[in-house]
Amino acid sequence: MSVPPAIELSHVTKRFDATVALDNVDLAIDTGAVHALLGENGAGKSTVVKLLSGLLRADSGTIRLAGEEARLGSAAAARRHGIATAFQEMTLVRDLTVAQNLLLPLEPTTLGQVSRRRSLDRTMAIFDRLEIHGIDPRDEVRDLELPLRQKLEIAKAVSRDPRILLLDEPTSTLSYDDVEWLGRIIARLHADGVTIVFITHRMREVRLYCDRLSVLRNGAHVGTYGTAEIDDDAVIQLVIGRSIASTFPPKGPDRRGTAAAPALAGKGLGGGGTLADVSFALWPGEILGVAGLQGMGQLDLFLGLFGVDPFLAGTVEIDGKPVTIASPGDAVAAHMGISLVPEDRKSEGLFLKLSGSVNVSLPVVDRFARFGLIDVEAEHAAVDRVLERLRVDPRALYTRCAAFSGGNQQKMAIGKWLLAESRILLLYDPTRGVDVGTKHEIYVLAREFAAAGGAVLFYSTEVPELVNLCDRVLVLYRGRLVDELVGDAASEAAIMRGALGGPVPALAAAE
């Protein structure tokens, strides 16, 4: 007797006004499988997750769990069916503690009152079981770095002991070590027969963890395959509906020394509690990569250069002249021309309740002011040109950013600095949580920006991006610059060797 699929969607359709998020989708996921769900941002993946999590209801069609029709009208109903979800848009409450978030809404009580002692004990037991270290259960979530918040979101879902676990972009912010941690968790759950739906844009993780993969495009299911049955190029073509001749655009010539001075330089920079004595030079026309595992000083470097958390030591130079960057306003000023695309676009890069037009024009809104009033026609015309260049739907002019996919939101976060005509672009993990097509567009955009004379400082958690996009790569370890890799020397192995604190061949040879 055959085992019915753990999850089966039959003719499922979901609309949001004129937008068809899911169009008559048929999809089956085997019991006990680790099944990847792939597609561009806006393809319908997150809608599937929300339907299965009880946060949305289908307009038509049927959802079956283990062969039985399921009515998942609420999150509580999904939990009763053994479904737990770790969302990409995290559900953690920033003003509550780690323990409160992890146990919510199941905190232990004594005589009707929450027992803090039992909550702490239960949290530590979960941490021990899931191999989580370095997080104090009494800390407020707002004080945790984004990768730790993502790890806590995953732990919260896994601690529910689900029969079906939905992982929505779980590795988008995780460090190298934490991705390996998640791999161990997935292997353990898989061995216990848990069905796992794994949404990701990273094919390496699909190959490592998943038995099968399904592709959605424009709300339709376009195919399901065994991971060994299809190569990456074919997957990409299914995802975006076309082939990408080359994922990464060709690099330019070596730009070092081709201008009178670097566009941006740091000398002996320190601050943020981690960064110590870091010096570098970023030349016009160059994409300079920054590599490092979580907490090695890369965030301190980017925030310091943008004036969010000013350096405590060292000097910053623009075009060879020392400058003081005490605030983001200083950085954005015309004589500086520094812009930052931050780690978390939703909380740091955009005002989600405001329109794309307002978000994109915000840094330079004074340009459109006439006698104290905004010339909306001129503002919209300027923003429309940027949106067209970035291939963002023109509806973004008047539609709030929250209505758009993560990829389009990221384009808008970048677009505001194109409108501001920044000369120096600080890109902090800019392809986090975006699909392969949008990644390619961001790579091309960065290369075109550099080719036009701009300068790009580029940090990524994906080492292949640093290898294939950047002209040079700086490697940080414990807040210090341990290597600078140029050309063919910037291999994945060399970057990871330095990032893990291993011996650097050039330095070893000099000893």
TORBA-359918 format. One line per field, with one value per residue (C-alpha): residue number from 1; x, z, y. Coordinates in steps of 0.25 Angstrom, whole numbers, plus 5000, padded with zeros to 4 digits. Layout:
seq: c(NUM	...) $
east: c(X	...) $
up: c(Z	...) $
north: c(Y	...) $
//
This chain:
seq: c(1	2	3	4	5	6	7	8	9	10	11	12	13	14	15	16	17	18	19	20	21	22	23	24	25	26	27	28	29	30	31	32	33	34	35	36	37	38	39	40	41	42	43	44	45	46	47	48	49	50	51	52	53	54	55	56	57	58	59	60	61	62	63	64	65	66	67	68	69	70	71	72	73	74	75	76	77	78	79	80	81	82	83	84	85	86	87	88	89	90	91	92	93	94	95	96	97	98	99	100	101	102	103	104	105	106	107	108	109	110	111	112	113	114	115	116	117	118	119	120	121	122	123	124	125	126	127	128	129	130	131	132	133	134	135	136	137	138	139	140	141	142	143	144	145	146	147	148	149	150	151	152	153	154	155	156	157	158	159	160	161	162	163	164	165	166	167	168	169	170	171	172	173	174	175	176	177	178	179	180	181	182	183	184	185	186	187	188	189	190	191	192	193	194	195	196	197	198	199	200	201	202	203	204	205	206	207	208	209	210	211	212	213	214	215	216	217	218	219	220	221	222	223	224	225	226	227	228	229	230	231	232	233	234	235	236	237	238	239	240	241	242	243	244	245	246	247	248	249	250	251	252	253	254	255	256	257	258	259	260	261	262	263	264	265	266	267	268	269	270	271	272	273	274	275	276	277	278	279	280	281	282	283	284	285	286	287	288	289	290	291	292	293	294	295	296	297	298	299	300	301	302	303	304	305	306	307	308	309	310	311	312	313	314	315	316	317	318	319	320	321	322	323	324	325	326	327	328	329	330	331	332	333	334	335	336	337	338	339	340	341	342	343	344	345	346	347	348	349	350	351	352	353	354	355	356	357	358	359	360	361	362	363	364	365	366	367	368	369	370	371	372	373	374	375	376	377	378	379	380	381	382	383	384	385	386	387	388	389	390	391	392	393	394	395	396	397	398	399	400	401	402	403	404	405	406	407	408	409	410	411	412	413	414	415	416	417	418	419	420	421	422	423	424	425	426	427	428	429	430	431	432	433	434	435	436	437	438	439	440	441	442	443	444	445	446	447	448	449	450	451	452	453	454	455	456	457	458	459	460	461	462	463	464	465	466	467	468	469	470	471	472	473	474	475	476	477	478	479	480	481	482	483	484	485	486	487	488	489	490	491	492	493	494	495	496	497	498	499	500	501	502	503	504	505	506	507	508	509	510	511) $
east: c(5000	5006	5008	5000	5008	5010	5005	4996	4991	4980	4976	4979	4977	4980	4978	4981	4972	4977	4990	4989	4999	4995	4989	4982	4994	4996	5007	5011	5022	5025	5024	5038	5044	5053	5047	5052	5042	5049	5045	5047	5042	5027	5026	5017	5026	5023	5008	5009	5016	5005	4994	5000	5003	4988	4991	4984	4972	4972	4961	4959	4965	4968	4980	4982	4991	4994	4983	4972	4966	4971	4964	4976	4968	4977	4991	4985	4979	4992	4999	4988	4992	5007	5012	5022	5028	5041	5038	5048	5040	5042	5031	5039	5035	5046	5042	5041	5053	5058	5051	5038	5039	5044	5032	5021	5009	5013	5021	5019	5011	5009	4996	4992	5005	5017	5028	5041	5050	5043	5043	5058	5060	5051	5059	5072	5067	5063	5077	5084	5076	5078	5093	5090	5101	5104	5090	5085	5070	5068	5073	5063	5062	5064	5078	5082	5089	5080	5087	5084	5070	5068	5074	5064	5053	5057	5059	5045	5039	5048	5045	5030	5034	5026	5022	5023	5034	5033	5046	5045	5058	5065	5079	5078	5085	5092	5107	5115	5116	5101	5097	5105	5097	5084	5089	5091	5077	5071	5078	5073	5059	5060	5064	5052	5043	5039	5035	5042	5039	5051	5050	5063	5070	5083	5085	5097	5088	5077	5088	5093	5080	5068	5063	5054	5051	5039	5039	5028	5028	5017	5009	5009	5015	5025	5032	5036	5049	5059	5071	5080	5071	5074	5086	5087	5086	5073	5067	5071	5064	5051	5052	5053	5047	5060	5074	5085	5097	5107	5102	5113	5117	5132	5141	5148	5163	5171	5167	5178	5186	5178	5173	5180	5175	5165	5151	5150	5161	5162	5175	5176	5161	5155	5142	5129	5135	5141	5149	5163	5174	5168	5174	5169	5167	5155	5158	5148	5143	5146	5137	5145	5140	5139	5139	5138	5129	5118	5123	5137	5136	5130	5117	5125	5133	5121	5113	5125	5127	5113	5113	5103	5114	5126	5140	5147	5161	5167	5164	5155	5159	5151	5159	5171	5166	5163	5148	5139	5127	5119	5105	5098	5095	5110	5112	5101	5105	5109	5124	5124	5114	5114	5102	5099	5089	5088	5087	5072	5064	5051	5055	5067	5066	5051	5039	5030	5017	5021	5021	5033	5033	5034	5045	5053	5053	5055	5070	5069	5054	5059	5062	5047	5043	5038	5034	5032	5024	5028	5027	5021	5021	5036	5038	5030	5037	5051	5047	5040	5054	5061	5050	5050	5065	5064	5052	5042	5028	5023	5012	5023	5022	5009	5008	5014	5027	5021	5012	5025	5034	5047	5055	5047	5048	5063	5064	5057	5066	5078	5070	5069	5084	5085	5075	5084	5096	5105	5119	5122	5113	5113	5106	5104	5100	5091	5086	5081	5067	5066	5064	5074	5069	5069	5083	5088	5082	5089	5102	5101	5096	5109	5118	5111	5112	5127	5129	5123	5134	5127	5133	5127	5130	5123	5121	5114	5111	5112	5127	5124	5119	5132	5141	5133	5129	5139	5153	5159	5155	5159	5158	5154	5157	5154	5153	5166	5170	5177	5178	5176	5173	5175	5171	5172	5177	5163	5158	5147	5158	5167	5156	5150	5164	5166	5152	5154	5167	5176	5190	5190	5200	5206	5209	5214	5224	5229	5232) $
up: c(5000	4996	5005	5001	4999	5012	5005	4992	4986	4975	4966	4976	4972	4980	4976	4982	4974	4960	4963	4962	4972	4970	4957	4958	4964	4965	4974	4983	4993	4998	5012	5019	5007	5008	4996	4990	4985	4975	4967	4965	4976	4973	4967	4978	4987	5000	4996	4997	5010	5016	5011	5018	5030	5031	5029	5016	5010	4995	4986	4980	4980	4991	5001	5006	5017	5017	5008	5016	5012	5022	5025	5029	5033	5044	5049	5061	5051	5044	5057	5060	5047	5051	5042	5047	5039	5040	5032	5024	5029	5043	5053	5065	5075	5076	5090	5096	5101	5094	5103	5102	5087	5086	5095	5090	5092	5100	5112	5125	5136	5151	5157	5144	5144	5134	5141	5137	5143	5136	5123	5124	5127	5116	5106	5111	5108	5094	5092	5097	5088	5076	5078	5080	5087	5090	5092	5105	5107	5115	5104	5096	5082	5077	5082	5074	5060	5048	5046	5061	5059	5047	5055	5066	5056	5051	5066	5069	5058	5060	5075	5072	5068	5055	5045	5034	5034	5025	5024	5016	5012	5025	5021	5015	5026	5033	5034	5028	5041	5044	5030	5034	5047	5039	5030	5043	5048	5034	5034	5048	5044	5031	5038	5048	5036	5037	5023	5020	5010	5007	5000	4995	4984	4986	4977	4986	4998	4989	4985	4999	5006	4996	4990	4980	4975	4969	4961	4961	4951	4950	4960	4952	4955	4943	4948	4959	4958	4966	4969	4962	4950	4946	4945	4950	4936	4934	4947	4945	4931	4938	4949	4940	4927	4919	4920	4926	4917	4928	4942	4945	4936	4931	4941	4936	4936	4949	4953	4964	4962	4949	4957	4964	4977	4982	4982	4997	5006	5021	5029	5043	5044	5057	5065	5067	5077	5067	5056	5058	5050	5036	5024	5010	4997	4987	4973	4963	4954	4964	4971	4984	4992	5007	5012	5026	5035	5044	5054	5048	5047	5033	5038	5047	5034	5026	5037	5040	5026	5025	5038	5045	5056	5054	5055	5068	5062	5048	5036	5024	5011	4999	4987	4995	5005	5020	5023	5036	5034	5047	5041	5029	5025	5024	5016	5006	5004	4990	4993	4999	4990	4999	5000	5007	5003	5017	5022	5024	5014	5021	5034	5030	5015	5012	5018	5014	5016	5007	4992	4983	4978	4992	4996	4984	4984	4999	5000	4989	4991	4993	4978	4975	4985	4979	4989	5000	4992	4985	4970	4969	4954	4954	4965	4958	4945	4951	4959	4947	4940	4951	4952	4937	4938	4949	4942	4954	4951	4949	4959	4969	4967	4975	4982	4996	4996	5004	4993	4984	4985	4992	4979	4975	4988	4988	4974	4980	4992	4981	4972	4982	4982	4967	4967	4977	4967	4978	4974	4985	4987	4999	4996	5009	5005	4994	4988	5001	4999	4984	4972	4962	4952	4961	4966	4951	4950	4962	4958	4944	4951	4960	4949	4940	4952	4953	4938	4938	4949	4961	4973	4980	4993	4993	5004	5002	5010	4997	4994	4979	4977	4983	4974	4961	4963	4970	4965	4978	4992	5006	5016	5031	5043	5057	5052	5045	5031	5029	5013	5000	4988	4974	4961	4961	4975	4980	4980	4989	4996	4999	5003	5013	5018	5022	5027	5036	5042	5035	5030	5018	5007	5004	5018	5022	5010	5016	5029) $
north: c(5000	5013	5025	5037	5050	5058	5071	5071	5084	5081	5092	5103	5117	5130	5144	5158	5167	5167	5159	5144	5139	5124	5119	5106	5099	5084	5080	5068	5066	5052	5048	5049	5057	5069	5076	5090	5100	5109	5122	5136	5146	5147	5134	5129	5121	5130	5129	5114	5115	5124	5115	5103	5112	5116	5131	5131	5123	5118	5124	5111	5097	5086	5084	5070	5066	5051	5048	5055	5069	5080	5093	5102	5114	5119	5117	5109	5100	5098	5095	5084	5078	5077	5089	5098	5110	5118	5130	5139	5151	5147	5146	5150	5161	5171	5176	5162	5153	5141	5132	5139	5138	5124	5119	5128	5125	5113	5119	5110	5116	5114	5118	5126	5134	5132	5124	5131	5121	5109	5118	5119	5104	5100	5110	5105	5090	5094	5101	5089	5079	5088	5091	5106	5114	5129	5134	5138	5135	5147	5157	5165	5160	5175	5174	5161	5162	5158	5145	5141	5145	5136	5125	5127	5127	5114	5108	5113	5105	5092	5092	5090	5076	5077	5066	5076	5087	5099	5107	5120	5125	5120	5122	5136	5143	5131	5130	5119	5112	5114	5108	5096	5095	5096	5085	5076	5079	5076	5063	5059	5063	5055	5043	5044	5044	5059	5065	5078	5088	5097	5110	5116	5123	5115	5103	5098	5096	5089	5080	5077	5076	5073	5060	5067	5081	5088	5101	5112	5123	5134	5126	5113	5100	5097	5085	5075	5067	5059	5067	5058	5058	5073	5082	5096	5103	5096	5100	5114	5114	5108	5118	5131	5126	5129	5125	5134	5133	5137	5139	5148	5160	5160	5167	5180	5183	5186	5200	5202	5214	5219	5231	5242	5236	5225	5229	5223	5219	5215	5216	5209	5208	5203	5203	5196	5187	5178	5186	5188	5195	5192	5200	5199	5206	5206	5212	5218	5207	5196	5186	5183	5170	5168	5154	5150	5140	5146	5157	5158	5173	5175	5181	5191	5195	5198	5205	5213	5217	5222	5229	5220	5216	5225	5220	5221	5221	5224	5233	5232	5239	5243	5245	5246	5256	5253	5254	5253	5244	5246	5243	5237	5251	5254	5241	5245	5259	5263	5264	5250	5243	5230	5222	5209	5197	5191	5177	5177	5184	5183	5190	5198	5201	5204	5210	5198	5206	5217	5217	5213	5228	5233	5223	5225	5240	5242	5244	5255	5260	5274	5274	5274	5285	5297	5308	5298	5288	5276	5276	5262	5262	5264	5254	5243	5246	5244	5232	5226	5226	5219	5208	5206	5204	5194	5187	5190	5190	5205	5202	5204	5219	5220	5206	5203	5195	5184	5180	5176	5164	5164	5165	5178	5183	5182	5188	5200	5201	5202	5211	5222	5223	5223	5235	5242	5240	5234	5232	5221	5210	5201	5188	5179	5165	5171	5158	5153	5146	5150	5140	5136	5146	5158	5154	5154	5168	5173	5168	5175	5188	5187	5185	5196	5206	5203	5204	5218	5222	5219	5210	5199	5192	5179	5169	5156	5143	5136	5133	5130	5145	5150	5141	5144	5158	5166	5171	5169	5163	5167	5156	5160	5151	5156	5170	5170	5170	5157	5156	5163	5154	5159	5152	5137	5137	5140	5126	5121	5112	5124	5133	5122	5119	5134	5135	5123	5129	5119	5122	5131	5126	5140	5143	5129	5130	5143	5137) $
//
